[in-house]
Amino acid sequence: MAETKITKKISGKTLLIAGAVMVLIILALLTTAGAFASKSDPLSQFTTQKTCSFLVMPGVAKAVCNDGTVYDVTQVGESATPLP
């Protein structure tokens, strides 16, 4: 007796559906991973940090920064008293 071999062909639609399901699974995993990732500060692109020294004399209040910029500043509140 001859043995018969049954073969099934995978259709193009089946491959297309399997590919779409894989893409959806990958997108779901990336979205889930992004939800648990640490959030960066959304305003960090607008934040500027400078190192400045403050010059306060009667009638003059300036901030002189390391990059050469100078700003006029206004003192708010009480002036600090030096330590004894």
MIMIPA-899318 format. One record per residue (C-alpha): residue number from 0; residue in three letters; z, x, y. Coordinates in nm, 3 decimals, padded with zeros to 5 digits. Each point is the difference from the previous one (the first is absolute). Example, Ala and Ser with C-alpha at 12.3 -4.5 7.8 and 13.67 -1.06 7.14 Angstrom:
! MIMIPA-899318
<0 ALA <00.780 01.230 -00.450>>
<1 SER <-00.066 00.137 00.344>>
END
This chain:
! MIMIPA-899318
<0 MET <00.000 00.000 00.000>>
<1 ALA <-00.089 00.126 00.338>>
<2 GLU <00.266 00.001 00.262>>
<3 THR <-00.092 -00.158 00.328>>
<4 LYS <00.116 00.147 00.323>>
<5 ILE <00.072 -00.238 00.284>>
<6 THR <-00.059 00.147 00.341>>
<7 LYS <00.069 -00.162 00.333>>
<8 LYS <-00.174 00.097 00.316>>
<9 ILE <00.199 00.000 00.320>>
<10 SER <-00.190 -00.196 00.259>>
<11 GLY <-00.049 00.104 00.360>>
<12 LYS <00.212 -00.290 00.123>>
<13 THR <00.291 00.115 -00.213>>
<14 LEU <-00.024 00.351 00.143>>
<15 LEU <-00.020 -00.138 00.353>>
<16 ILE <00.308 -00.219 -00.051>>
<17 ALA <00.192 00.288 -00.159>>
<18 GLY <-00.090 00.225 00.293>>
<19 ALA <00.111 -00.262 00.252>>
<20 VAL <00.331 -00.045 -00.182>>
<21 MET <00.059 00.377 00.003>>
<22 VAL <-00.072 00.016 00.374>>
<23 LEU <00.247 -00.285 00.064>>
<24 ILE <00.267 00.174 -00.208>>
<25 ILE <-00.049 00.327 00.188>>
<26 LEU <00.017 -00.180 00.337>>
<27 ALA <00.318 -00.181 -00.107>>
<28 LEU <00.160 00.330 -00.103>>
<29 LEU <-00.096 00.169 00.328>>
<30 THR <00.132 -00.294 00.202>>
<31 THR <00.328 00.001 -00.191>>
<32 ALA <00.036 00.376 00.043>>
<33 GLY <-00.068 -00.036 00.374>>
<34 ALA <00.266 -00.268 00.033>>
<35 PHE <00.267 00.238 -00.128>>
<36 ALA <-00.121 00.308 00.187>>
<37 SER <00.204 00.109 00.298>>
<38 LYS <-00.125 -00.141 00.325>>
<39 SER <-00.073 00.241 00.280>>
<40 ASP <00.073 -00.082 00.361>>
<41 PRO <-00.299 -00.202 00.131>>
<42 LEU <00.065 00.125 00.353>>
<43 SER <00.006 00.366 -00.099>>
<44 GLN <-00.358 00.047 00.120>>
<45 PHE <00.116 -00.094 00.351>>
<46 THR <00.324 00.202 00.001>>
<47 THR <00.001 00.327 00.190>>
<48 GLN <00.287 00.241 -00.041>>
<49 LYS <00.052 00.281 00.245>>
<50 THR <00.267 00.259 00.059>>
<51 CYS <00.106 -00.015 00.362>>
<52 SER <00.265 00.144 00.228>>
<53 PHE <00.148 -00.214 00.273>>
<54 LEU <00.048 00.122 00.354>>
<55 VAL <00.242 -00.215 00.199>>
<56 MET <00.087 00.091 00.357>>
<57 PRO <00.083 -00.217 00.299>>
<58 GLY <-00.320 -00.188 00.082>>
<59 VAL <-00.199 00.156 -00.285>>
<60 ALA <-00.008 -00.104 -00.365>>
<61 LYS <-00.276 00.145 -00.217>>
<62 ALA <-00.072 00.059 -00.366>>
<63 VAL <-00.189 00.322 -00.068>>
<64 CYS <-00.150 00.007 -00.350>>
<65 ASN <-00.104 00.295 -00.217>>
<66 ASP <-00.368 -00.098 00.016>>
<67 GLY <00.004 00.038 00.381>>
<68 THR <00.020 -00.367 00.095>>
<69 VAL <00.247 -00.106 00.268>>
<70 TYR <00.138 -00.352 00.035>>
<71 ASP <00.201 -00.164 00.275>>
<72 VAL <00.305 -00.161 -00.156>>
<73 THR <00.262 -00.243 00.121>>
<74 GLN <00.362 00.036 -00.097>>
<75 VAL <00.148 -00.315 -00.148>>
<76 GLY <00.376 -00.048 -00.012>>
<77 GLU <00.273 00.246 00.088>>
<78 SER <-00.069 00.368 00.026>>
<79 ALA <00.157 00.215 -00.266>>
<80 THR <00.290 00.221 00.101>>
<81 PRO <00.008 00.356 -00.128>>
<82 LEU <00.265 00.094 -00.252>>
<83 PRO <00.311 00.168 00.146>>
END
